[in-house]
Amino acid sequence: MNIAFASTSQTGARESNQDQIGTMLGENSACFIVCDGVAGSPGGGEAAKIACHTLLRTLQDNKHFTAEDTRLAVEKSARTLREAQGINPKLQHMSTTLAALFIDRDYSLSWWAHAGDSRIYHFRRGYINRVTSDHSLAQQMKEAGYENTGINSNLLYNALGVDTAGYVAFSEMLTLEDGDAFLVCSDGFWLSLQAEEMELALRMVNSPDEWLTLMLKAIDRGAASDNLSAIAVWVGSPQETTLLYSLADSARLMPPRD
Protein backbone atom coordinates (compact mmCIF):
# COMPACT_ATOMS: atom_id res chain seq x y z
CA MET A 1 0.00 0.00 0.00
CA ASN A 2 1.47 3.31 -1.09
CA ILE A 3 1.13 6.20 1.38
CA ALA A 4 2.19 9.79 0.73
CA PHE A 5 1.90 12.69 3.15
CA ALA A 6 2.72 16.35 3.63
CA SER A 7 2.59 18.55 6.71
CA THR A 8 2.59 22.18 7.77
CA SER A 9 2.69 24.02 11.09
CA GLN A 10 2.57 27.80 11.10
CA THR A 11 2.35 30.42 13.82
CA GLY A 12 -0.33 32.46 12.08
CA ALA A 13 -1.22 35.68 13.90
CA ARG A 14 -0.21 34.29 17.31
CA GLU A 15 3.02 35.22 19.10
CA SER A 16 4.13 31.59 19.29
CA ASN A 17 3.19 28.20 17.88
CA GLN A 18 1.82 25.81 20.52
CA ASP A 19 0.96 23.12 17.98
CA GLN A 20 3.03 19.97 17.61
CA ILE A 21 2.93 17.54 14.69
CA GLY A 22 4.44 14.07 14.44
CA THR A 23 4.66 11.53 11.62
CA MET A 24 5.87 7.96 11.36
CA LEU A 25 5.72 5.99 8.11
CA GLY A 26 6.98 2.46 8.63
CA GLU A 27 6.98 -0.59 6.42
CA ASN A 28 4.03 -2.14 8.24
CA SER A 29 2.36 0.72 10.11
CA ALA A 30 1.97 4.49 10.01
CA CYS A 31 0.97 7.20 12.45
CA PHE A 32 0.16 10.89 11.97
CA ILE A 33 -0.39 13.18 14.97
CA VAL A 34 -1.47 16.77 15.62
CA CYS A 35 -1.51 18.17 19.15
CA ASP A 36 -2.63 21.72 19.95
CA GLY A 37 -1.69 23.16 23.34
CA VAL A 38 -4.80 24.47 25.07
CA ALA A 39 -4.65 28.22 25.68
CA GLY A 40 -5.62 29.86 28.95
CA SER A 41 -2.97 28.34 31.20
CA PRO A 42 0.84 28.13 30.97
CA GLY A 43 2.51 25.21 29.23
CA GLY A 44 0.17 24.45 26.35
CA GLY A 45 3.04 24.10 23.91
CA GLU A 46 4.96 21.90 26.33
CA ALA A 47 1.90 19.69 26.84
CA ALA A 48 1.51 19.25 23.09
CA LYS A 49 5.19 18.33 22.74
CA ILE A 50 5.07 15.78 25.58
CA ALA A 51 1.92 14.09 24.30
CA CYS A 52 3.07 13.94 20.68
CA HIS A 53 6.63 12.80 21.34
CA THR A 54 5.60 10.17 23.90
CA LEU A 55 3.06 8.67 21.53
CA LEU A 56 5.53 8.52 18.66
CA ARG A 57 8.35 7.06 20.75
CA THR A 58 6.06 4.38 22.17
CA LEU A 59 4.77 3.27 18.78
CA GLN A 60 8.20 3.27 17.15
CA ASP A 61 9.04 0.23 19.25
CA ASN A 62 6.40 -1.75 17.32
CA LYS A 63 7.03 -2.46 13.64
CA HIS A 64 3.43 -3.61 13.31
CA PHE A 65 1.21 -2.06 15.97
CA THR A 66 -2.38 -3.03 16.66
CA ALA A 67 -5.39 -1.05 17.86
CA GLU A 68 -4.64 -2.19 21.41
CA ASP A 69 -1.03 -1.03 21.04
CA THR A 70 -2.23 2.43 20.06
CA ARG A 71 -4.68 2.58 22.95
CA LEU A 72 -1.92 1.74 25.40
CA ALA A 73 0.39 4.30 23.76
CA VAL A 74 -2.23 7.04 24.09
CA GLU A 75 -2.74 6.11 27.74
CA LYS A 76 1.02 6.35 28.27
CA SER A 77 1.05 9.82 26.66
CA ALA A 78 -1.69 11.00 29.02
CA ARG A 79 0.09 9.47 32.01
CA THR A 80 3.42 11.06 31.05
CA LEU A 81 1.71 14.43 30.74
CA ARG A 82 0.17 14.11 34.21
CA GLU A 83 3.56 13.16 35.63
CA ALA A 84 5.10 16.28 34.06
CA GLN A 85 2.35 18.41 35.61
CA GLY A 86 3.31 17.11 39.03
CA ILE A 87 6.99 17.89 38.57
CA ASN A 88 6.54 21.56 37.72
CA PRO A 89 3.85 23.44 39.73
CA LYS A 90 3.84 26.24 37.15
CA LEU A 91 2.68 23.73 34.53
CA GLN A 92 0.19 21.79 36.65
CA HIS A 93 -2.73 22.84 34.44
CA MET A 94 -1.10 22.43 31.03
CA SER A 95 -3.17 20.47 28.54
CA THR A 96 -3.40 19.66 24.87
CA THR A 97 -5.76 18.36 22.23
CA LEU A 98 -4.91 15.18 20.35
CA ALA A 99 -5.73 13.93 16.87
CA ALA A 100 -3.90 10.76 15.87
CA LEU A 101 -4.44 8.70 12.72
CA PHE A 102 -3.16 5.11 12.67
CA ILE A 103 -2.75 2.91 9.59
CA ASP A 104 -2.06 -0.83 9.32
CA ARG A 105 -0.36 -1.12 5.92
CA ASP A 106 -0.37 -4.94 5.92
CA TYR A 107 -4.14 -5.27 6.24
CA SER A 108 -5.24 -1.92 4.72
CA LEU A 109 -6.93 -0.74 7.91
CA SER A 110 -7.09 2.64 9.63
CA TRP A 111 -8.44 4.02 12.89
CA TRP A 112 -7.95 7.15 14.92
CA ALA A 113 -8.02 8.69 18.38
CA HIS A 114 -8.86 12.24 19.41
CA ALA A 115 -9.47 14.49 22.39
CA GLY A 116 -10.49 18.14 22.20
CA ASP A 117 -11.14 20.02 18.97
CA SER A 118 -8.28 18.98 16.71
CA ARG A 119 -9.89 16.98 13.92
CA ILE A 120 -9.42 14.07 11.58
CA TYR A 121 -11.24 14.17 8.23
CA HIS A 122 -11.60 11.11 6.01
CA PHE A 123 -12.21 11.73 2.32
CA ARG A 124 -13.41 9.07 -0.12
CA ARG A 125 -13.75 9.71 -3.85
CA GLY A 126 -13.08 13.39 -3.24
CA TYR A 127 -15.76 13.99 -0.61
CA ILE A 128 -15.76 13.99 3.18
CA ASN A 129 -16.86 10.59 4.44
CA ARG A 130 -16.23 10.94 8.18
CA VAL A 131 -14.99 13.57 10.62
CA THR A 132 -14.32 13.47 14.35
CA SER A 133 -16.79 15.13 16.72
CA ASP A 134 -15.25 17.96 18.76
CA HIS A 135 -15.16 17.71 22.54
CA SER A 136 -16.41 21.28 22.88
CA LEU A 137 -19.39 23.09 24.39
CA ALA A 138 -20.43 24.32 20.94
CA GLN A 139 -20.51 20.74 19.58
CA GLN A 140 -22.39 19.47 22.62
CA MET A 141 -25.09 22.09 22.15
CA LYS A 142 -25.33 21.34 18.43
CA GLU A 143 -25.72 17.61 19.03
CA ALA A 144 -28.36 18.31 21.68
CA GLY A 145 -30.34 20.38 19.20
CA TYR A 146 -29.68 23.78 20.76
CA GLU A 147 -28.63 26.96 19.00
CA ASN A 148 -24.88 27.44 19.41
CA THR A 149 -24.37 30.65 17.46
CA GLY A 150 -21.99 32.90 19.36
CA ILE A 151 -20.63 30.10 21.55
CA ASN A 152 -16.83 30.16 21.67
CA SER A 153 -15.71 27.03 19.83
CA ASN A 154 -12.56 26.93 21.98
CA LEU A 155 -14.48 26.04 25.15
CA LEU A 156 -13.45 22.40 25.57
CA TYR A 157 -14.72 19.83 28.05
CA ASN A 158 -12.07 17.26 27.23
CA ALA A 159 -8.33 17.30 26.45
CA LEU A 160 -5.21 15.50 27.59
CA GLY A 161 -4.10 16.93 30.93
CA VAL A 162 -7.27 18.68 32.10
CA ASP A 163 -8.77 17.62 35.43
CA THR A 164 -12.13 16.73 33.93
CA ALA A 165 -10.75 14.70 31.02
CA GLY A 166 -12.50 11.36 31.13
CA TYR A 167 -11.47 9.67 27.91
CA VAL A 168 -9.84 9.73 24.51
CA ALA A 169 -12.29 8.82 21.77
CA PHE A 170 -11.29 5.97 19.47
CA SER A 171 -12.93 5.22 16.14
CA GLU A 172 -13.89 1.84 14.81
CA MET A 173 -11.69 0.15 12.20
CA LEU A 174 -12.00 1.45 8.66
CA THR A 175 -11.06 -0.69 5.65
CA LEU A 176 -9.06 1.51 3.31
CA GLU A 177 -9.73 1.97 -0.38
CA ASP A 178 -7.29 3.14 -3.01
CA GLY A 179 -7.73 6.89 -3.27
CA ASP A 180 -8.68 7.52 0.36
CA ALA A 181 -7.33 10.74 1.84
CA PHE A 182 -7.09 12.08 5.39
CA LEU A 183 -6.60 15.51 6.90
CA VAL A 184 -5.34 15.66 10.50
CA CYS A 185 -5.46 19.26 11.71
CA SER A 186 -5.72 21.75 14.57
CA ASP A 187 -8.76 23.98 15.02
CA GLY A 188 -6.86 26.97 13.65
CA PHE A 189 -6.74 25.16 10.32
CA TRP A 190 -10.26 23.77 10.00
CA LEU A 191 -11.98 26.85 11.43
CA SER A 192 -10.54 28.88 8.55
CA LEU A 193 -11.93 26.61 5.82
CA GLN A 194 -15.32 25.44 4.66
CA ALA A 195 -15.69 21.69 4.21
CA GLU A 196 -16.52 22.31 0.56
CA GLU A 197 -13.19 24.11 0.12
CA MET A 198 -11.31 21.09 1.47
CA GLU A 199 -13.14 18.79 -0.95
CA LEU A 200 -12.73 21.16 -3.86
CA ALA A 201 -9.02 21.54 -3.29
CA LEU A 202 -8.59 17.76 -3.11
CA ARG A 203 -10.24 17.32 -6.49
CA MET A 204 -7.87 19.80 -8.15
CA VAL A 205 -4.40 18.56 -7.18
CA ASN A 206 -1.86 15.83 -7.82
CA SER A 207 -0.17 15.45 -4.43
CA PRO A 208 -0.74 16.00 -0.70
CA ASP A 209 1.74 18.91 -0.86
CA GLU A 210 -0.37 20.62 -3.49
CA TRP A 211 -3.51 19.93 -1.49
CA LEU A 212 -2.12 21.66 1.61
CA THR A 213 -0.80 24.55 -0.48
CA LEU A 214 -4.18 25.16 -2.08
CA MET A 215 -5.99 25.04 1.25
CA LEU A 216 -3.47 27.44 2.79
CA LYS A 217 -4.07 29.89 -0.05
CA ALA A 218 -7.77 29.77 0.74
CA ILE A 219 -7.01 30.34 4.43
CA ASP A 220 -4.86 33.38 3.57
CA ARG A 221 -7.95 35.09 2.21
CA GLY A 222 -9.51 34.92 5.65
CA ALA A 223 -6.40 36.05 7.60
CA ALA A 224 -6.44 33.21 10.14
CA SER A 225 -5.71 34.35 13.71
CA ASP A 226 -4.61 31.03 15.22
CA ASN A 227 -1.77 28.56 14.74
CA LEU A 228 -2.24 26.47 11.60
CA SER A 229 -1.15 22.82 11.67
CA ALA A 230 -2.20 20.02 9.36
CA ILE A 231 -1.04 16.70 7.92
CA ALA A 232 -2.43 15.55 4.57
CA VAL A 233 -2.28 11.79 4.04
CA TRP A 234 -2.97 10.03 0.74
CA VAL A 235 -3.54 6.31 0.38
CA GLY A 236 -2.82 5.02 -3.10
CA SER A 237 -3.69 7.45 -5.86
CA PRO A 238 -6.51 9.88 -4.93
CA GLN A 239 -5.73 12.02 -7.97
CA GLU A 240 -6.76 9.20 -10.30
CA THR A 241 -10.23 9.03 -8.77
CA THR A 242 -10.89 12.61 -7.76
CA LEU A 243 -8.92 14.92 -10.03
CA LEU A 244 -11.15 17.39 -11.86
CA TYR A 245 -9.53 20.11 -13.91
CA SER A 246 -12.11 22.84 -13.87
CA LEU A 247 -11.61 26.54 -14.32
CA ALA A 248 -14.95 27.15 -12.66
CA ASP A 249 -13.86 25.20 -9.58
CA SER A 250 -10.54 27.03 -9.50
CA ALA A 251 -12.32 30.37 -9.62
CA ARG A 252 -14.58 29.35 -6.74
CA LEU A 253 -11.65 28.40 -4.52
CA MET A 254 -9.36 31.28 -5.41
CA PRO A 255 -11.41 34.20 -6.75
CA PRO A 256 -9.42 37.07 -8.23
CA ARG A 257 -8.28 39.70 -5.73
CA ASP A 258 -9.48 43.27 -6.05
N, C-alpha and C positions, 0 to 999 in steps of 0.2 A: 504494500500500500504506500503510494507516494504522498508525502505531506510536505507542504510548503507553508512558511509563515513569515510575517513581518511585524514589527512592533514600533511603537512610538511612545514617548513620555515627555511631556512639555510642561513648563511652569505656567504658561498662560499669563493671566493678569495678576497672579498671586506673587508674593515676595519669595516664596520657596516652593519646591515641589515635594509634597509629602506622599506621593504615589510611589509604589515599588512594583516592578514587573519582573517576572522570572520565566524562563523557558527551558525545557529539556526535551530534546528529540533523540530518543534512543532507537536502537534497532528493533526492539520489541514493543516499547511503550513510549508515550509522550505526555508531557504535562505543560500547561500554559497558565500562568498565574498573574492576576492583578490585585494588589492590595492598596487601599486608599486610607491613609491615616485620618481618623476622625477629628475634625476641628473642634475647638471649644475647650480643650485641655492640653497641657504640654505633652510632647512626646508622640504625637500622631505619626510623624515620619519614622521614628524609631520603632514604633509598634508595627508599622507596615513592613519594615525591613526585617524585623525578627520573625514575623509570621511567614513571610515569603521565603526567606533563606532557610528557615527550619524545615519547611515543607519540602523544598527542593533537595536539601541535603539528605533528608530521610528517604525520599523516593529514589535518589540516585544509587542507593545501596541495593535496589532491586532492578535487575535487568528486565524482568517481566512482572510488573506489579498488578495486583488484583484490586477489586473494589474495596475489599476489607483492608488491604494494605493502605489504600488512600485514606480510608476512614481513620485508621490508626495514626497515620501521618498528620492529618488535620488535628486530631486530638493532641498529638505531641506539640504541634505549633501553638495551640491555645494554651497548653500547660506551660510551655517555655515562656510565653508572653506573660502569664500570671506570675511566674517565678521572677522575671525581670522587673515586674511592678513592685514586688516585695523587696527587691534589692535597693532600688532607688526611690525614696519617698516622693521625690519631685515628679516621678513618672508613674505614680500608683494608679492614675486614672487613664493612662494612655490606652488607646484602642484603635482598631483598624477594621475596615471591611475586608472581605475575601471573595474572590471569584476565581475558581480553579477548574480548568477543563482537563480531563484525563482521557487518553486514547490507548486502547489495546490494539496494536498494529497487527498482531498475529490473528486475531479473531474479528477484526473490523468492528470494534465496539467502542462506544464513548459514553462518558457520564461526567457529571460535574457536581461541585459543591459551592455553596455561597452563603455569605452572611453579610447583612447590610444592604447597601444600594449599588454596589458594583454589580454589573450584569454580564450574563452570557447569552448571546443570541445564536440560534442555530438557523441557518438558511438552507433551503432545499429547492433546487431548480430556480434559484434566483429570488426566492421569496422567504420571508421569515416564517419558520415552522414552529419554533418554540423560543421562549425567553423566560429568564428567571423572574420571580416575583419579589419585588423589593421588600425588605424588612423595615418599612417606614410607616409613619403615621398616615401620610397621604395615601399610600397603597392600602393600608388597613381600612380607611374610610371608603375608598373606592370599592373594595371588595365587599364591604358591608352595605353598599348601595347609597352611601351618603355623599353629598356634594363636598368635594375637597379643593375647590378653587380657592386660591390664596393660602393654602396650607404649605408651609415650608417643607419642600421635599427632602431636606437634609435632616429632619427630625427622625432619628432611627430608634427602634426599640430593640435592636439586636446587632451585635458586632463582636468580633473577637476582643476580649479584654474588658468589656463593660460588665458591671456588677449584675445586671439583669439578663445577660446573655444566657439563653437556655439551650441553644442548639445551633448547629450548622446544617443547613438544608442540603440534602443529597438527592440528585435526580435518579430516576430509574435508568437502566441500561438502554442505549439507543444503538441499533444496528446501522452502521454507516453505509452510505451509498456513494458511488463515484460522483464527484461534483458537489458534495456537501461543503459548506463553509461555516465558520464560526467567528464571532467577534466577542472577545473578552475585554471589557472596558470599565473604566471608572465613571462615576456619575457626571463628571465634568465633560466627558466625551459624549455620552448618549443624550444628556440634557440639551446639548447644542445642535442635535440633529433630529429630523423627523424620521420615523421608521421607513417611510417611502424613499427618503434620500439614501438611506443605507442600501435598500434593495436596488434602487436605480443605479447607484454607483457600482454595485457588484455586477450588474448586467452590462457594464460598459468597459470593463477592464480585462487585462490579460494576466495579472499577477496580484498577490496580496499586497505587495508594495504599492502598486498603482491604486488599489482599492483604498488603502489608508490615505494616500496622497489626495485622492479625489474627495474623500470625506472631510479631510482637513481643510481643503479649499472651501467647501461648503460651510464649515464651522467658522472660518475666517470672516465670512460675511456677517456673522452674528456677533463677532467680538466676544468670544467666550471668556468668562471671568474666573474660571476655576482651572486647576491642573487638568491636563488632557493626557490620558494614558489608555492605550489600546493594543491588543494583539489580534491580528487577522490570521486565521488558520484556514488553509485550503486542503481538502482531501481529494486526491485525484486531480481531475481537470474541470473545475467549475466553468472555465471560460468556454468549454466545448458545449456545455448545456445551457448556459445563461447569457452568453455574449450577444448583445444586440447593438449594432452600430446604428445609432439614430441621432440625427441632428436635433430633432425635436426634444428627445430625452436630454441631450447635452445642454440645450438651451434652458430646460427646466431646472437642471441641477446648478448650472453656472450661468445665470442671466448676465447680459452685458452690464458693466458698471457705468454709472452716469459720468 
